[in-house]
Amino acid sequence: MILTYLIIILMAGGAAAWIAGKWSSLLPRYISLATLLIDAVILLIVLAHEGLNSGKIWVVEYNAAWIPRFGVSFHLAMDGLSMLMLFLTFFIGLIAILISWKEITVKTGFFHFNLLWILAGITGVFLSMDLFLFYFFWEVMLIPMYFLIGIWGNEKRIYASYKFFLFTQASGLLMFLSILGLYLIHGSTTGVYTFDYQQLLGTHMSATMEMLLMCGFLAAFLVKLPVVPFHSWLPDTYTEAPLAGTLILASVMSKTAAYGLLRFVMPVFPHAVASFAPFGMILGIVGILYGAKLAFAQTDLKRLVAYSSVNHMGFIVLGVFAVNELAYQGVIMQIIAHGVSTGALFIIAGQLSERLKTRDLSSMGGLWTQAPVLGTMGLIFVMASLGLPGMGNFIAEFLILLGTFKSSVLFASIASVGLIAGTIYAVRIMQKVFFGKENSPMKIKDLSIRESIILGVMVIAIFILGLFPQPFLNSAKPAVTKILHANEKTVL
């Protein structure tokens, strides 16, 4: 039941924060912080008991009948891959609470309710081994994020929240149709109607039907990542969302799509993946190059960082469809490293916007002398974003390109150009914001102690990922091996 507790605690904490908000604006913050700390401690206890590199396929598993008449079970399981995803979720969740400690002053109870329920949905997505349950949690994280953007967002928050909801809801419904199709095909061929992931592996179907069902899953995952050309919701949503919402969206929620590609698409549709792989890699390359180009063209700092995510998500898609162990290990490292580095860049963009009352790059410049600590943090995470050795992003992109090289020398060579393009927009951030001519007449304060601690912890995290990547790679290896096993015939 320990996996169930992780979800229930978040939901109960959210409800408690909402109720407490009627009496105090401060109490919901402490309740949210305590809730996430409890979940993090539970996860650490599991880690200490089982070991990150235990080698077992499922470190913890729980399976109970839910709606047995329709083959729906409450099946949760955690392996090294999902454990890493949960650590990222709780880490970013804690950062989101701390960074919004003083920024959110209206309806704080309802804000923290939505925040914790988003995290509960994300946790459920990372643990679900029943496709009906997976879709349920996929929808759970959608509605609270809609409220988070629509109530506490910036000027165009209503437009951004509608756009986010329509894109993700429509693509999610296509995935649900594919889930139902897989359920019916498996039932008609075996006589067993079930949504259980492990039983659905190896379902026999025609090549055309397999491709159609896979496209339903791809619709949901490629929109949520997002991948060009399904990315148009991202800049508006990331820019208009409150800082905590942007942090959750960019660092964690988008990673549920990358996780879905690895966990569900690759093993369930191996033949369709083999056929689609060249097109998938092209989509990844387009995202890398086009995302970098759009990032360089932005004059709004937050939109620049948002488009840099399109660039980084391109590497994830490229690695996923390279279909080999090196690339998959790089994808997992990219999920974690991007969550930390881009999350930190959004925090820095939010702090600058709060101090200067603008996100326009032309209104910035020369801020290093006024805020050297903020400038140092900016420099570190800009270097991480462009893939400087010693930081997690370098390990991730190196492994992805190495794995892609094994699949296609041409695609790996083209994608390598994206590293240069990423360097250009990353350097532009430092030049426009912290160096060059001072364009803002305002005097800004440097980081507070709270802000320095938050970003300092994230600095430590990105260096740990870059200098000591092996424990993270080892923890995910059993899951990667299992995913590739389903594809080995098509790979050969």
C-alpha positions in Angstrom: 0.0 0.0 0.0 3.0 2.3 0.3 2.6 3.4 -3.4 -1.1 4.2 -2.7 -0.1 6.3 0.3 2.1 8.5 -1.9 -0.9 9.6 -3.9 -3.4 9.7 -1.0 -1.1 11.9 1.1 -0.8 14.4 -1.7 -4.6 14.5 -2.3 -5.4 14.7 1.5 -2.7 17.4 1.9 -4.3 19.4 -0.9 -7.8 19.2 0.7 -6.4 20.2 4.1 -4.6 23.2 2.6 -7.8 24.3 0.9 -9.7 24.1 4.1 -7.0 25.7 6.2 -6.9 28.6 3.7 -10.3 29.8 5.0 -8.6 30.8 8.3 -5.0 31.6 7.4 -3.0 32.4 4.3 0.2 31.0 5.8 -1.1 27.6 7.0 -1.7 26.1 3.5 2.0 26.8 2.7 3.2 24.8 5.7 0.7 22.0 5.0 1.9 21.7 1.4 5.5 21.7 2.5 4.9 19.1 5.1 2.9 16.9 2.7 5.7 16.8 0.1 8.3 16.2 2.8 6.4 13.2 4.1 6.2 11.8 0.6 9.9 12.4 0.0 10.7 10.7 3.3 8.6 7.7 2.4 10.4 7.4 -0.9 13.8 7.7 0.8 12.7 4.9 3.2 11.9 2.7 0.2 15.2 3.6 -1.4 17.1 2.7 1.8 15.2 -0.6 2.2 15.3 -1.8 -1.4 18.4 0.1 -2.9 18.4 2.2 -6.0 20.4 -0.4 -7.9 18.7 -3.5 -6.6 18.3 -4.9 -10.1 14.7 -5.9 -9.6 12.2 -5.1 -12.3 9.6 -3.8 -9.8 11.0 -2.4 -6.5 7.5 -2.2 -5.1 4.2 -3.4 -6.6 0.5 -3.2 -5.5 -2.4 -4.7 -7.4 -6.0 -4.8 -6.4 -9.3 -5.2 -8.3 -11.0 -1.9 -9.0 -13.8 -2.5 -11.6 -13.3 -6.3 -12.2 -16.3 -6.5 -14.5 -14.4 -4.4 -17.1 -10.9 -5.6 -16.3 -9.9 -2.4 -14.5 -7.4 -2.9 -11.7 -5.7 -0.5 -9.2 -2.3 -1.6 -10.3 0.7 0.5 -9.2 4.3 -0.4 -9.5 7.7 1.3 -9.1 11.0 0.4 -10.6 14.2 2.4 -10.8 12.9 4.6 -13.7 9.7 5.6 -11.9 11.6 6.1 -8.7 13.8 8.6 -10.4 10.7 10.4 -11.8 9.2 10.6 -8.4 12.3 12.0 -6.8 12.3 14.7 -9.6 8.5 15.3 -8.9 8.9 15.8 -5.2 12.1 17.9 -5.6 10.5 20.3 -8.1 7.3 20.3 -6.0 9.2 21.5 -2.9 10.9 24.1 -5.0 7.6 25.3 -6.4 6.1 25.7 -2.9 9.2 27.6 -1.6 9.5 29.9 -4.6 5.8 30.9 -4.4 6.0 31.4 -0.6 5.6 35.2 -0.8 4.5 35.5 -4.4 1.0 34.0 -4.0 -1.1 36.1 -1.7 -4.6 35.5 -3.1 -6.6 32.3 -2.4 -3.6 30.6 -1.1 -5.6 27.6 0.2 -7.0 26.9 -3.3 -3.6 27.5 -4.9 -1.9 24.8 -2.8 -4.9 22.5 -3.3 -4.4 22.7 -7.0 -0.6 22.4 -6.8 -0.7 19.2 -4.7 -3.4 17.6 -6.8 -1.3 18.3 -9.9 1.6 16.5 -8.2 -0.8 13.7 -7.1 -1.8 13.2 -10.7 1.8 13.2 -11.9 2.7 10.7 -9.2 -0.2 8.4 -10.3 1.0 8.6 -14.0 4.5 7.5 -13.0 3.2 4.6 -11.0 0.2 3.3 -13.0 0.5 -0.1 -14.5 -3.2 -0.2 -15.6 -3.9 1.9 -18.8 -7.4 3.0 -17.5 -5.8 4.1 -14.3 -3.0 5.8 -16.2 -5.5 7.8 -18.2 -7.4 8.7 -15.0 -4.3 10.2 -13.5 -3.5 11.9 -16.8 -6.7 13.8 -16.5 -6.3 14.4 -12.8 -3.3 16.6 -13.4 -5.0 18.5 -16.2 -7.9 20.3 -14.4 -5.9 21.7 -11.4 -3.3 23.1 -13.8 -6.1 24.8 -15.8 -7.2 26.6 -12.6 -3.6 27.4 -11.6 -3.0 29.2 -14.9 -6.5 30.8 -15.1 -6.6 32.2 -11.6 -3.0 33.1 -10.7 -1.5 33.6 -14.2 -0.4 36.9 -15.9 -2.4 39.2 -18.2 -3.4 36.7 -20.8 -4.0 33.9 -18.4 -7.6 33.1 -19.5 -6.5 32.7 -23.1 -3.5 30.6 -22.1 -5.5 28.3 -19.8 -8.1 27.6 -22.5 -5.4 26.9 -25.1 -3.6 24.5 -22.7 -6.8 22.7 -21.8 -8.0 22.3 -25.4 -4.6 21.0 -26.7 -4.1 18.5 -23.9 -7.7 17.4 -23.5 -8.2 16.8 -27.3 -4.9 14.8 -27.6 -5.7 12.9 -24.4 -9.0 11.8 -25.8 -7.2 10.3 -28.8 -5.0 8.4 -26.4 -8.1 7.1 -24.6 -9.6 5.9 -27.9 -6.4 4.0 -28.5 -6.5 2.5 -25.0 -10.0 1.3 -25.7 -9.0 -0.1 -29.1 -6.1 -2.0 -27.5 -8.5 -3.3 -24.8 -11.0 -4.6 -27.3 -8.4 -6.2 -29.6 -6.7 -8.0 -26.7 -10.1 -9.2 -25.5 -11.2 -10.5 -28.9 -7.9 -12.4 -29.5 -7.4 -13.8 -26.0 -10.9 -13.8 -24.4 -9.5 -11.7 -21.5 -10.6 -8.1 -21.4 -8.1 -6.1 -19.3 -6.4 -2.8 -19.1 -3.4 -4.3 -17.3 -0.1 -3.1 -18.9 1.7 -6.4 -18.4 -1.0 -8.5 -20.0 -1.4 -6.1 -22.9 2.3 -6.4 -23.8 2.6 -8.6 -26.9 -1.0 -8.2 -28.0 -1.4 -9.5 -31.6 -2.8 -7.1 -34.1 -2.4 -6.1 -37.8 0.4 -3.7 -38.7 -2.1 -1.1 -39.8 -4.1 -1.3 -36.5 -0.9 -1.2 -34.5 0.2 2.0 -36.2 -3.2 3.6 -35.7 -3.3 2.8 -32.0 0.3 4.0 -31.5 -0.6 7.3 -33.2 -3.3 7.8 -30.6 -0.7 7.5 -27.8 1.7 9.7 -29.8 -0.9 12.4 -30.1 -1.1 12.8 -26.4 2.6 12.5 -25.7 3.9 14.6 -28.5 1.5 17.4 -27.6 2.4 17.3 -23.9 6.2 17.3 -24.4 5.6 19.3 -26.8 7.1 18.4 -30.2 7.1 20.7 -33.3 4.5 21.2 -34.9 2.3 20.6 -31.8 4.1 23.1 -29.7 2.1 26.3 -30.2 0.3 26.1 -26.8 3.7 26.1 -25.0 5.0 29.7 -25.2 1.6 31.2 -24.2 1.1 28.8 -21.3 4.6 28.9 -20.0 4.7 32.7 -20.2 1.3 33.4 -18.6 1.3 30.7 -15.9 2.4 31.7 -12.4 6.0 30.9 -11.6 5.1 27.7 -9.7 2.9 26.6 -12.5 5.5 27.2 -15.1 8.0 25.3 -13.0 5.7 22.2 -12.7 4.8 22.4 -16.4 8.3 22.6 -17.7 10.2 20.5 -15.2 7.7 17.7 -14.4 4.4 17.6 -16.3 6.1 17.6 -19.7 8.2 14.6 -18.5 5.1 12.5 -18.1 4.9 12.4 -21.9 8.6 11.4 -22.2 7.9 8.7 -19.6 4.8 7.6 -21.5 6.8 7.2 -24.7 9.4 4.9 -22.9 7.0 3.0 -20.7 4.0 2.4 -23.0 4.6 3.2 -26.7 8.0 1.4 -27.1 7.0 -2.0 -25.5 3.4 -2.2 -26.5 3.8 -1.2 -30.2 7.3 -2.4 -31.1 6.7 -3.0 -34.9 4.9 0.3 -35.3 7.8 2.0 -33.5 10.3 0.4 -35.8 8.4 1.7 -38.9 7.9 5.2 -37.4 11.4 5.6 -35.9 13.0 7.5 -38.9 10.0 10.0 -38.9 10.2 10.3 -35.1 14.0 11.1 -35.3 13.2 13.7 -37.9 10.6 15.3 -35.6 13.3 15.4 -32.9 15.8 17.1 -35.1 13.3 19.6 -36.3 12.5 20.4 -32.6 16.1 20.8 -31.8 16.9 23.2 -34.6 13.6 25.1 -34.8 13.3 25.4 -31.0 16.8 27.0 -30.9 15.9 29.3 -33.8 12.7 30.5 -32.1 14.5 30.9 -28.7 17.1 33.2 -30.3 14.4 35.3 -31.9 12.5 36.1 -28.7 12.5 39.5 -26.9 10.6 38.2 -23.9 12.9 36.4 -21.5 10.3 33.9 -20.3 9.3 33.0 -23.9 13.0 32.5 -24.7 13.3 30.0 -21.9 10.0 28.4 -23.0 11.3 27.9 -26.6 14.6 26.5 -25.2 12.4 23.7 -23.8 11.3 22.8 -27.3 14.9 22.5 -28.3 15.7 20.2 -25.3 12.5 18.1 -25.9 13.8 17.5 -29.4 16.7 15.6 -27.9 14.3 13.5 -25.9 12.3 12.5 -29.0 15.5 11.9 -31.0 16.8 9.5 -28.3 13.5 7.7 -27.8 13.3 6.8 -31.5 16.9 5.8 -31.7 15.8 2.7 -29.8 19.0 1.6 -28.1 20.3 1.5 -24.5 22.7 4.4 -24.8 20.0 6.7 -26.2 17.5 5.7 -23.6 19.9 6.3 -20.8 20.5 9.7 -22.3 16.8 10.4 -22.5 16.4 9.6 -18.8 19.3 11.9 -17.9 17.8 14.6 -20.1 14.4 14.3 -18.3 16.1 14.9 -15.0 18.7 17.4 -16.0 16.3 19.5 -18.0 13.9 19.5 -15.1 16.5 21.1 -12.9 18.3 23.4 -15.3 15.3 24.8 -17.2 13.3 25.0 -14.0 16.1 27.2 -12.5 16.1 29.4 -15.6 12.4 30.0 -15.2 12.9 30.9 -11.6 15.6 33.4 -12.6 13.3 34.8 -15.3 10.5 35.1 -12.7 12.7 36.9 -10.2 13.9 39.4 -12.8 10.3 40.0 -14.0 9.2 40.6 -10.4 12.0 43.1 -9.8 12.0 45.0 -13.1 8.2 44.7 -13.8 9.0 43.6 -17.3 10.3 40.5 -19.2 11.5 42.5 -22.2 15.2 41.8 -22.9 15.7 45.3 -24.4 14.9 46.7 -20.9 17.6 44.7 -19.2 21.4 44.7 -19.5 24.3 45.3 -17.1 22.5 43.7 -14.2 25.6 41.8 -13.1 26.9 44.7 -11.1 23.6 45.2 -9.3 22.9 41.5 -8.6 26.1 39.5 -8.8 24.6 36.4 -7.0 21.7 36.4 -9.4 24.1 36.8 -12.3 26.2 33.9 -11.1 23.2 31.6 -10.8 22.1 32.7 -14.3 25.5 31.9 -15.7 25.6 28.5 -14.1 22.2 27.4 -15.5 22.8 29.0 -18.9 26.0 26.9 -19.1 24.0 23.9 -18.0 21.4 24.5 -20.7 24.0 24.7 -23.4 25.5 21.4 -22.3 28.8 22.4 -20.6 30.8 19.4 -19.4 30.5 18.7 -15.7 26.7 19.3 -15.6 23.8 16.9 -16.1 22.7 18.2 -19.5 26.1 17.4 -21.1 25.9 13.7 -20.0 22.3 13.5 -21.3 23.0 15.1 -24.7 26.2 13.2 -25.2 24.5 9.8 -24.5 21.6 10.7 -26.8 23.9 11.7 -29.7 26.1 8.6 -29.1 23.0 6.4 -29.2 21.6 8.2 -32.3 25.0 7.7 -34.0 24.6 3.9 -33.6 21.2 4.2 -35.3 21.9 6.9 -37.9 25.2 8.7 -38.5 23.3 11.3 -40.7 20.7 12.1 -38.0 23.3 12.3 -35.3 25.4 14.7 -37.4 22.5 17.0 -38.1 21.4 17.0 -34.4 24.9 18.0 -33.3 24.3 21.3 -35.1 21.6 21.9 -32.4 24.3 22.1 -29.8 25.8 25.1 -31.5 22.4 26.7 -32.0 21.7 26.1 -28.3 25.0 27.8 -27.4 23.9 30.9 -29.4 20.6 31.5 -27.6 22.1 30.6 -24.2 24.9 33.2 -24.6 22.3 35.7 -25.8 20.6 35.4 -22.4 23.8 36.4 -20.5 24.6 39.2 -23.0 21.1 40.8 -23.0 20.4 40.4 -19.3 23.5 40.6 -17.2 26.2 42.1 -19.5 26.2 44.8 -22.0 24.8 48.3 -21.6 22.6 49.0 -18.6 19.2 49.8 -20.0 17.0 49.8 -16.9 16.9 52.9 -14.7 15.7 50.7 -11.8 18.0 49.5 -9.1 17.2 45.9 -8.3 17.9 43.8 -5.2 20.1 40.8 -5.3 18.8 37.4 -4.3 17.3 37.0 -0.9 18.5 34.3 1.5 15.4 32.1 0.6 16.0 32.6 -3.1 19.7 31.9 -2.8 19.1 28.6 -0.9 16.5 27.5 -3.5 18.8 28.1 -6.5 21.9 26.9 -4.5 20.2 23.5 -4.0 19.4 23.3 -7.7 23.1 24.2 -8.5 24.2 21.2 -6.3 21.7 19.0 -8.1 22.8 19.8 -11.6 26.5 19.2 -10.7 25.7 15.9 -9.0 23.9 14.8 -12.2 27.0 15.8 -14.3 29.8 14.5 -12.0 28.1 11.4 -10.6 25.7 10.1 -13.3 26.3 6.4 -12.8 23.9 5.8 -9.9 21.1 7.3 -11.9 22.0 5.3 -15.0 22.2 2.1 -13.0 18.9 2.6 -11.3 17.1 2.9 -14.7 18.9 0.1 -16.4 16.5 -2.8 -15.5 13.6 -0.8 -16.9 15.5 0.2 -20.0 16.5 -3.5 -20.6 12.8 -4.5 -20.3 11.7 -1.8 -22.7 14.3 -2.8 -25.3 13.5 -6.5 -24.9 10.0 -5.8 -26.4 11.7 -4.1 -29.4 14.7 -6.4 -29.9 13.2 -8.4 -32.8 12.4 -5.2 -34.7 15.7 -3.6 -33.8 17.6 -6.6 -35.2 
